[in-house]
Structures are given as structure tokens and as C-alpha cells.
């Protein structure tokens, strides 16, 4: 599951990016949009015009699973199961969600569940079938505190494998001490950080195309994906280019821009 304590941390973008990267690594991957209120995974990957059936249709038996799945145009090993576009979502409860994920797991190596933010019923419904979690936060105290609550709930629910990711990081501000660093977040959460993802324009342009050379954001996500598969963090260094004499110049230029 890809989850967060609060909305707006880039969870769905990370879901799409990880899905494509896992698929490019030879792992047949599907992402399921479990955010029934603000579902937009299909929009993000540019598949919204190809949606015929959604996850509720599958739960109600109105279509076969393969009729609802949409293959990504950029990475053929990556599929999505769209969120609810129909009005009645009552058919999708914790049990039906679990059954859908189990069915997907028979055909895919990796099933990513894009969860709604927070810890309400949508979160509980999405957490039921999952055995691992990617917990997304940003380098701000309020976001980290919310992530701490989610982390506690995940562990209480038996999910011990939690890969914490800090998104929208500015390396220049980390070096100057104006933004939380990896070690700061690890100290506050009491858990290892598996990914530091930069505030990067390339990450915001994924709805149209996916270019593996588009910037540090995709490189950082690639390191995160490898770390998740291996179980050992491989964190992309966002601060390297801002250290030293020339790094100081880059930091000052960044501020002016």
C-alpha cells in the first residue's frame, strides 16, 4: 500500500512512478486506485479516456478483471485498475477489496494500492489486504507527525515492513538547515528512511509521458524501487551538488530563481 498521513504529499504520483519503474525492472506490476473520493490515478497516467469499467464494477461482478485493467502506454508491464467512477460505491468494502487484491496477486508480481490519505474508513479498507507499506511524508513537522500516527497504526495492524519516503525535498534547504534532513525524519519517526525524493518538475509531468532521463526525481524513485525490492535502503543523495564551494554558489542561485 502507498499511504500517507495527510493529502497533497504526492502519493499518487509516487504510485504511478514506482509502478512504471518496477515494470521496467521486469516486475509485472498493477496499481489499484483505492481512493474512492478523489480517485485520479487514471488521469495521472493519461488513461482516463480509456476507462470503461472500474474497481466497483469488478466488485459487483459487472465485468471481468481483465476488462477493467488498463495497460500503460509507456510501460507495457504496468497496468492500473481505476477507482470508482460509478455513483454507488457501497459494494467495495474491506472484504471485496481483499478479494480483488488477492486475484490481482495471482497474475502480478507487485500489487500497489494507492490509498486515500488519513486514517478513516478508506484507509482501513485499503490496509486489509496489504502486507507491506510505503509511507509518504514531506520534510515538514506537521506532515511527519501525521506520518508517525499512520506508522503506529500500520504496526499495530501487523504491517512491519514499512518503507518511509520523504517527498518534495529541496537539497539546498537541507544543506542550509532550513528543511528536515533524512536523519531528522528518522529520529522523529524512529524508523529508517528508504527514499528522499526531490521537488522536481519531471515528477510533475508524468501524466503525459514517462522519460527515464527526465531528472533527479525519477532517479531518486529508481533508487527507492531497488531498495524496496532488496530490503536495503538505497537513498539518492539530494544534497551532494549543494555542498562545498560550488554548492554554495548553486544554493544562492537557487534562492534567486
PyMOL commands that set and color helices and strands:
alter all, ss='L'
color gray80, all
select helices_A, chain A and resi 11-24+41-44+48-50+55-59+65-68+94-105+121-127+141-156+171-175+182-189+201-205+216-230+240-242+244-256
alter helices_A, ss='H'
color red, helices_A
select strands_A, chain A and resi 2-4+29-33+69-71+78-81+110-114+132-138+161-169+193-198
alter strands_A, ss='S'
color yellow, strands_A
deselect
rebuild
show_as cartoon
